């Protein structure tokens, strides 16, 4: 909760993102090694929050600001809830970032362009949260107070910067029954769970590089079997074999991509690829590319035993890595080409 109205400490519940595979085949269990940059990426947040968290992070030049900090803070404040019933505190804090009306008057803007600055609008709330945290991080960095600047900024967000000044740092456990102290501790300890794949830097121009750059904006987006398309991530479905996790249909409640909808989204509308991995291979197989000649954006395909039905597609991301949506239970990620899928299943690459 922002300024003076301190939220009760809520035990953290791990948010499990759901994950990844082609629309037309059974989910694979191949191992994939993720790359991370210590917080530059993002995972485990609802799709409607992801865009705004990344924008808020990009707008802040303070080195201590990372997307996972904003994500962990939003989870602690509201668990990403947006309804007035679920996101109104007993003290009157409002919306997913839990702004008090007086504080909202200072930081609120119409970030989403709908004509109203509202703490209930996800874009408005997250961008206001980012602006306030950015300011607090700067105050913390220049304050001379001991300790982690993120801890100081979080304490200022929760209890007011005046309390940080009063105590010369994060208020102790004796202040407000330890609520600010625990607020800070919980958020810092749960940031790691929201750290996603590193932000991919794509150089160059052309159809492939542009497609890869577009796909990279979806790093950390959940996998949803049958979900996604040219317009972005969407809820998927289960077909009796695919889309299940722990015996339950995960796809029908997950907004995300599968492997071929991600590549379709990446190239659309400059190149309108068909929907499935098999069809995408058929549409581009007349332009094969050897492993030694791969360029960013090239499509890579896998079939069981290296022959027959194509069950997976990925995009070459450079430096021996691919960007793909692997299977249910995972998310859009970077992985080494050599371990993204079974090496014996690799069919080859094409250049759309």
C-alpha positions, 0 to 999 in steps of 0.5 A: 500500500502506498504512503501511510496505509500499510498493508498486512503481510501476505504470505507469498504463493508461488505463481506458476506460469504455464508453458509451451509447444506446437499446436499440433503435437504432444507436449515435449519434455526436452530440457532447455536452459534459460538465460537470465540477466539478474532481473532484466527479463520478466516472467510469472506475471499476467499478460495484461501487466507485462507490457506496462511493467516493462514500460515502467522499467524502461522509463526509469534510468535508476540502475536499481530499477528492474522489472522483477522489483515492480512485479514482486511489489505488485504481487505483494500489494494486490496479487495482480487483482484489479477489481474494486472488491479485491483491490481496495484495502481497509485503509482506502488504498486503491487498485493493483498498485494500492495508491491512496487518493492523495498520493495518486493525485501526485503520481497518477497519469492517463498512461493508457490514453483512455481519457481518464487517469485511474488507479484501477487502470492497469497501465495508469497504475503500473506507470504511476508505481514506476514513476514513484519507485523511480523517484524513491530509488533516486532519493535512496541512492543520494540519501546516504542511508545504509542498506539496499537502495531498493529496500529504502525505496520500498519502505518509502513507498509503503510507509512514506519517505518521512519514515525512512528519514525518521529512522535513518533507513528501513523502519525496524520491526517495532514500527507498525507491528513490523509491517513495513519491515516485512513488506520490504523483506518479502518483496526483496525475497520474492523478486527472483521468482519474477526474473525472466529470460534476459532481454534480447538485443537484436541488431541489424535490419530486414524481415528476420531481424525485425521478426525476432525483435518483435518476438523478443517482446514476448519473452516470459509470456506463458505457453498456452497450447492452441493460444496466440496468433497475429494479434498477440497472446490468447487463451488456449485449449486442450485436445485430449492430449496436449495442453495439460499440466498435473492432469488438468487443462492448463491451456484453457486458463492460460493467456499465451502462445504456443510455438507456431503462434509465436512465430506467426505473430513475429512475422505478421503482417509483413509475412503471413505465415500459416498457423502450425509448425508443419504448415510453416515448414511446408511454406518455407522449406524451399529456402533451406539454411544450413546451421553454419549460415543461420541468421537471426529470425530463421525458422528451425524445425523438429520432428521425431527422429528427424523425419515426418511430422513437424512438431516444433518450430523456433526462431534463431536468436544468434550466438547459438541460441533460439527463441521459442515457446517450448511446452506446457508449464514453461514460457517464451524463452531463450535456449541453446539450439543444442538443447532446446529440443532433442538433437536427434529430432532436428530437421533443419532451418529455413529462411522465410 
